Amino acid sequence: MTVATFRETPVTNAAVLALLAEYFAFRAETFPRGPGEYRTTFPAAAQFAAPHGVFLVVEDSAGDIGCGGIRALTATRFEVKHLWMQPRGRARGLGRALLTELECRAATLGATELVLDTNASLTAAGALYRSRGYREIDAYNDNPNATTWYRKSLE
């Protein structure tokens, strides 16, 4: 794995907004239902600030390369959101490292379980989540972009 660091950053920060815009553009281009079908929702700042959550930017020696966050759905159930790694950051173990860091941060904030939603077209993401112990569950939200929902116990 290439050395990278995680920087806690407000979702209103220009670096976060740039990474999320890149992620949303990628998903809009590759969404299996066709152009214009992917629904973009930028995160609400208060949901990703302590004690309700956190948002992290991944950076390496070349700059910012990824991001992801967690937010509280209840006092003990947190949701992983917007896990994104630029193409140059992929296949380096950074997505796994980011997810691990988010899990640790969630536990520190009182989470006993994490949930997330994804789309089946994101095969690498699904493989990552399953390899980290996430198990498929019934839908817990009405995200129109999602086809698969996962849960992991942190206890």
Secondary structure as a PSIPRED ss2 file (coil, helix, strand):
# PSIPRED VFORMAT (PSIPRED V4.0)

   1 M C   1.000  0.000  0.000
   2 T C   1.000  0.000  0.000
   3 V C   1.000  0.000  0.000
   4 A C   1.000  0.000  0.000
   5 T E   0.000  0.000  1.000
   6 F E   0.000  0.000  1.000
   7 R E   0.000  0.000  1.000
   8 E E   0.000  0.000  1.000
   9 T C   1.000  0.000  0.000
  10 P C   1.000  0.000  0.000
  11 V C   1.000  0.000  0.000
  12 T C   1.000  0.000  0.000
  13 N C   1.000  0.000  0.000
  14 A H   0.000  1.000  0.000
  15 A H   0.000  1.000  0.000
  16 V H   0.000  1.000  0.000
  17 L H   0.000  1.000  0.000
  18 A H   0.000  1.000  0.000
  19 L H   0.000  1.000  0.000
  20 L H   0.000  1.000  0.000
  21 A H   0.000  1.000  0.000
  22 E H   0.000  1.000  0.000
  23 Y H   0.000  1.000  0.000
  24 F H   0.000  1.000  0.000
  25 A H   0.000  1.000  0.000
  26 F H   0.000  1.000  0.000
  27 R H   0.000  1.000  0.000
  28 A H   0.000  1.000  0.000
  29 E H   0.000  1.000  0.000
  30 T H   0.000  1.000  0.000
  31 F C   1.000  0.000  0.000
  32 P C   1.000  0.000  0.000
  33 R C   1.000  0.000  0.000
  34 G C   1.000  0.000  0.000
  35 P C   1.000  0.000  0.000
  36 G C   1.000  0.000  0.000
  37 E C   1.000  0.000  0.000
  38 Y C   1.000  0.000  0.000
  39 R C   1.000  0.000  0.000
  40 T C   1.000  0.000  0.000
  41 T C   1.000  0.000  0.000
  42 F C   1.000  0.000  0.000
  43 P C   1.000  0.000  0.000
  44 A C   1.000  0.000  0.000
  45 A H   0.000  1.000  0.000
  46 A H   0.000  1.000  0.000
  47 Q H   0.000  1.000  0.000
  48 F H   0.000  1.000  0.000
  49 A C   1.000  0.000  0.000
  50 A C   1.000  0.000  0.000
  51 P C   1.000  0.000  0.000
  52 H C   1.000  0.000  0.000
  53 G E   0.000  0.000  1.000
  54 V E   0.000  0.000  1.000
  55 F E   0.000  0.000  1.000
  56 L E   0.000  0.000  1.000
  57 V E   0.000  0.000  1.000
  58 V E   0.000  0.000  1.000
  59 E E   0.000  0.000  1.000
  60 D E   0.000  0.000  1.000
  61 S C   1.000  0.000  0.000
  62 A C   1.000  0.000  0.000
  63 G E   0.000  0.000  1.000
  64 D E   0.000  0.000  1.000
  65 I E   0.000  0.000  1.000
  66 G E   0.000  0.000  1.000
  67 C E   0.000  0.000  1.000
  68 G E   0.000  0.000  1.000
  69 G E   0.000  0.000  1.000
  70 I E   0.000  0.000  1.000
  71 R E   0.000  0.000  1.000
  72 A E   0.000  0.000  1.000
  73 L C   1.000  0.000  0.000
  74 T C   1.000  0.000  0.000
  75 A C   1.000  0.000  0.000
  76 T C   1.000  0.000  0.000
  77 R E   0.000  0.000  1.000
  78 F E   0.000  0.000  1.000
  79 E E   0.000  0.000  1.000
  80 V E   0.000  0.000  1.000
  81 K E   0.000  0.000  1.000
  82 H E   0.000  0.000  1.000
  83 L E   0.000  0.000  1.000
  84 W E   0.000  0.000  1.000
  85 M E   0.000  0.000  1.000
  86 Q C   1.000  0.000  0.000
  87 P H   0.000  1.000  0.000
  88 R H   0.000  1.000  0.000
  89 G H   0.000  1.000  0.000
  90 R C   1.000  0.000  0.000
  91 A C   1.000  0.000  0.000
  92 R C   1.000  0.000  0.000
  93 G C   1.000  0.000  0.000
  94 L H   0.000  1.000  0.000
  95 G H   0.000  1.000  0.000
  96 R H   0.000  1.000  0.000
  97 A H   0.000  1.000  0.000
  98 L H   0.000  1.000  0.000
  99 L H   0.000  1.000  0.000
 100 T H   0.000  1.000  0.000
 101 E H   0.000  1.000  0.000
 102 L H   0.000  1.000  0.000
 103 E H   0.000  1.000  0.000
 104 C H   0.000  1.000  0.000
 105 R H   0.000  1.000  0.000
 106 A H   0.000  1.000  0.000
 107 A H   0.000  1.000  0.000
 108 T H   0.000  1.000  0.000
 109 L C   1.000  0.000  0.000
 110 G C   1.000  0.000  0.000
 111 A C   1.000  0.000  0.000
 112 T C   1.000  0.000  0.000
 113 E E   0.000  0.000  1.000
 114 L E   0.000  0.000  1.000
 115 V E   0.000  0.000  1.000
 116 L E   0.000  0.000  1.000
 117 D E   0.000  0.000  1.000
 118 T E   0.000  0.000  1.000
 119 N C   1.000  0.000  0.000
 120 A C   1.000  0.000  0.000
 121 S C   1.000  0.000  0.000
 122 L C   1.000  0.000  0.000
 123 T H   0.000  1.000  0.000
 124 A H   0.000  1.000  0.000
 125 A H   0.000  1.000  0.000
 126 G H   0.000  1.000  0.000
 127 A H   0.000  1.000  0.000
 128 L H   0.000  1.000  0.000
 129 Y H   0.000  1.000  0.000
 130 R H   0.000  1.000  0.000
 131 S H   0.000  1.000  0.000
 132 R C   1.000  0.000  0.000
 133 G C   1.000  0.000  0.000
 134 Y C   1.000  0.000  0.000
 135 R E   0.000  0.000  1.000
 136 E E   0.000  0.000  1.000
 137 I E   0.000  0.000  1.000
 138 D C   1.000  0.000  0.000
 139 A C   1.000  0.000  0.000
 140 Y C   1.000  0.000  0.000
 141 N C   1.000  0.000  0.000
 142 D C   1.000  0.000  0.000
 143 N C   1.000  0.000  0.000
 144 P C   1.000  0.000  0.000
 145 N C   1.000  0.000  0.000
 146 A C   1.000  0.000  0.000
 147 T C   1.000  0.000  0.000
 148 T E   0.000  0.000  1.000
 149 W E   0.000  0.000  1.000
 150 Y E   0.000  0.000  1.000
 151 R E   0.000  0.000  1.000
 152 K E   0.000  0.000  1.000
 153 S E   0.000  0.000  1.000
 154 L C   1.000  0.000  0.000
 155 E C   1.000  0.000  0.000
